[in-house]
Amino acid sequence: SRCREDFLHKLSRKIVNENQVIAVENLNVKAMVRNHNLAKAISDCS
């Protein structure tokens, strides 16, 4: 547990130090997969 927490802290610190902008996005994947034109591409990404 502490090992994992330490790893995640070090990883997040590395990401912050190496990047000027960090974007976070909430996607409604369930609704996106309903679009049959996008469904295969979205499923392939996971």
C-alpha positions as CSV (number, residue, x, y, z in Angstrom):
1,S,0.0,0.0,0.0
2,R,2.7,2.5,1.0
3,C,4.8,1.3,-1.9
4,R,2.0,1.9,-4.4
5,E,1.3,5.3,-2.8
6,D,5.0,6.2,-3.1
7,F,5.1,5.1,-6.7
8,L,2.0,7.1,-7.6
9,H,3.4,10.2,-5.9
10,K,6.7,10.0,-7.7
11,L,5.0,9.4,-11.0
12,S,2.6,12.3,-10.6
13,R,5.5,14.6,-9.5
14,K,7.4,13.5,-12.7
15,I,4.4,14.3,-14.9
16,V,4.0,17.7,-13.3
17,N,7.7,18.6,-13.6
18,E,8.0,17.5,-17.2
19,N,4.8,19.2,-18.6
20,Q,3.6,22.8,-18.7
21,V,-0.1,21.9,-19.2
22,I,-2.0,18.9,-17.9
23,A,-5.6,18.4,-19.1
24,V,-8.2,16.1,-17.5
25,E,-11.4,15.2,-19.2
26,N,-14.4,13.2,-18.2
27,L,-15.8,11.2,-21.1
28,N,-19.2,9.4,-21.2
29,V,-17.8,6.3,-22.9
30,K,-21.1,4.4,-22.6
31,A,-22.9,7.1,-24.6
32,M,-20.1,7.4,-27.1
33,V,-20.1,3.7,-27.9
34,R,-23.8,4.0,-28.8
35,N,-22.6,5.9,-31.9
36,H,-22.0,2.9,-34.2
37,N,-19.6,4.9,-36.4
38,L,-17.3,5.5,-33.4
39,A,-18.0,2.3,-31.4
40,K,-15.2,0.2,-32.9
41,A,-12.5,2.9,-32.7
42,I,-13.5,3.7,-29.0
43,S,-13.5,0.0,-28.1
44,D,-10.1,-0.5,-29.7
45,C,-8.6,2.2,-27.6
46,S,-9.4,0.5,-24.3
